[in-house]
Amino acid sequence: MGAEGGGGGITSVEVITLMEKAKFYTSLCLGTTAIISVFAFLFLIPFVVDPAISTIMSDYDPNPVTCIAVSYTYAEGLRNCSWSSCREGCTTAALRCHLILVNYTRVPFSEWGNRTIDSVVWDVGDTKFFINTEGCGYPPRVNCSVFAKQYGLKNLMKPFPCYYSRTYPEMVVARYSWEDNLKHLVLSLIVPNVLFGVSIGVLSYWYCPSCNRACNKKTYVDKYPTKEEIAGHVARMGESRNANRVLVGRPEGKRLLGRPKRRWQDNIKMDLREVGYDARDCINLAQDRDRWQDYVRAAMNLQVL
């Protein structure tokens, strides 16, 4: 009868089992996310964070000024490539390099108009010209062949917009955007660290008792076992124990008139009925410790919800 009456309770227990499985797989995903976030952040430091900080420190003028390329050289070999205006790849040595020298004037390119290069006094001459602050990048964003055709070869002595550094006036770049630079820096710092922090925080809350105690003050329910756990322990005692006799025994004599008071055992049976179990044989059910604990957890989850 107990097994049949507990049919509905089995469903609730299975729900608890599914929740535990979901917690396990969620924990697995969170742990993987935390590890990936660490490696992603370490990867972004040299490729995004460091160039973005260097760009901020260089303090480029956001308004493009006027430049002309006065020299272009294509070279090969480590000896000939001590620097490069454009390099595809930032971690390898430059075996092939495009060397472009420019003159620039602080006259805004938007105001250049019909001026000729002979009528302008150049503020800085024969200075190195870079595609960006680092002078390197990765395709498709950085294509050195296209860069060389755009600013060298047949386009020498032709005015074009460029950006100079107010901190290092001899540094000139072809590409600069304060908004994009700041966006990439913020995303590189926030996204991996937030993912790592959230993942570690949830895992610590679930699996670190000391962290849980530090964050939350224990209530009465946290400190002491529930009435269902105590009842299961008492029900498994032998008949010779007084606590067991009090739980399962029936007092002799007549009871007082009036409505019977709700007993401790009645509360336990009500909780078991909430999870779909016929609580008439709860004493026998308590003899199976594991099965009793499943019903206790199911009842406690219902109380929390």
CORJOZI-V39522 format. One record per pair of residues at least 4 apart in sequence whose C-alpha atoms are under 7 Angstrom apart, sorted by the first residue. I is the first residue (numbers start at 0). J is the second residue. Records with the same first field share a line. If there is no record, write none. Layout:
I: J, J
//
This chain:
0: 4
1: 5, 277, 280
2: 6
4: 276, 277
5: 9, 275, 276, 277
6: 10, 276
7: 11, 275, 276
8: 12, 274, 275, 276
9: 13
10: 14
11: 15, 274, 297
12: 16, 293, 294, 297
13: 17
14: 18
15: 19, 297
16: 20
17: 21
18: 22
19: 23
20: 24
21: 25
22: 26
23: 27
24: 28
25: 29
26: 30, 202
27: 31
28: 32
29: 33, 198
30: 34, 198
31: 35
32: 36, 194, 195, 198
33: 37, 194, 195, 198, 199
34: 38
35: 39
36: 40, 191, 192, 194, 195
37: 41, 191
38: 42
39: 43, 191
40: 44, 191
42: 46
43: 47, 48, 187
44: 48, 49
45: 49
46: 50
47: 51, 183, 184
48: 52, 184, 187
49: 53
50: 54, 132, 133
51: 55, 180, 184
52: 56
53: 57
54: 58, 132
57: 164, 165, 166, 167
58: 164, 165, 166
59: 162, 163, 164, 165
60: 162, 163, 164, 165
62: 107
63: 107, 108, 160, 161, 162
64: 104, 105, 106, 107, 108, 160, 161, 162
65: 103, 104, 105, 106, 107, 108, 158, 159, 160, 161
66: 101, 102, 103, 104, 158, 159, 160, 161
67: 101, 102, 103, 155, 156, 157, 158, 159
68: 99, 100, 101, 102, 150, 151, 155, 156, 157
69: 100, 101, 102, 155, 156
70: 99, 100, 101
71: 98, 99, 100, 151, 152
72: 97, 98, 99
73: 96, 97, 98
74: 79, 80, 95, 96, 97
75: 79, 80, 94, 95, 96
76: 80, 94, 95
77: 81, 93, 94
80: 93, 94, 95, 96
83: 96, 97, 98, 134
84: 97, 98, 99, 128, 129, 130, 134
85: 96, 97, 129, 130, 134, 135, 143
86: 93, 96, 134, 135, 136, 143
87: 135, 136, 137, 141, 142, 143
88: 135, 136, 137
89: 135, 136
97: 147
99: 127, 128, 151
100: 125, 126, 127, 128
101: 124, 125, 126, 127, 128
102: 121, 123, 124, 125, 126
103: 121, 122, 123, 124
104: 121, 122, 123
105: 122
106: 110, 111
107: 111
108: 160
114: 118
123: 169
126: 169
127: 170, 171
128: 170, 171, 172
129: 134, 171, 172, 173
130: 134, 172, 173, 174
131: 135, 172, 173, 174
132: 172
136: 141
137: 141
138: 142
142: 146
143: 147
144: 148
145: 149
146: 150
147: 151, 152
148: 152
149: 154
150: 154, 155
151: 155
161: 171, 172, 173
162: 171, 172, 173, 175
163: 168, 170, 171, 172
164: 168, 170, 171
176: 180
177: 181
178: 182
179: 183
180: 184
181: 185
182: 186
183: 187
184: 188
185: 189
186: 190
187: 191
188: 192
189: 193
190: 194
191: 195
192: 196
193: 197
194: 198
195: 199
196: 200
197: 201
198: 202
199: 203
200: 204
201: 205
202: 206
203: 207, 210
204: 210, 211
207: 211
208: 212
209: 213
210: 214
211: 215
212: 216
217: 221, 222
218: 222
219: 223
220: 224, 225
224: 228, 229
225: 229
226: 230
227: 231, 267, 295
228: 232
229: 233
230: 234
231: 235, 285
232: 236
233: 242, 243
234: 243, 282, 285, 286
235: 285, 286
236: 240, 243
237: 243
238: 243, 244
240: 244
241: 245
242: 246
243: 247
244: 248
261: 265
262: 266
263: 267
264: 268
265: 269
266: 270
267: 271
268: 272, 278
269: 273
270: 274, 298
271: 275, 276, 278, 298
272: 276, 277, 278
273: 298
274: 297, 298
280: 284
281: 285
282: 286
284: 291
285: 291
287: 291
288: 292
289: 293
290: 294
291: 295
292: 296
293: 297
294: 298
295: 299
296: 300
297: 301
298: 302
299: 303
300: 304
//
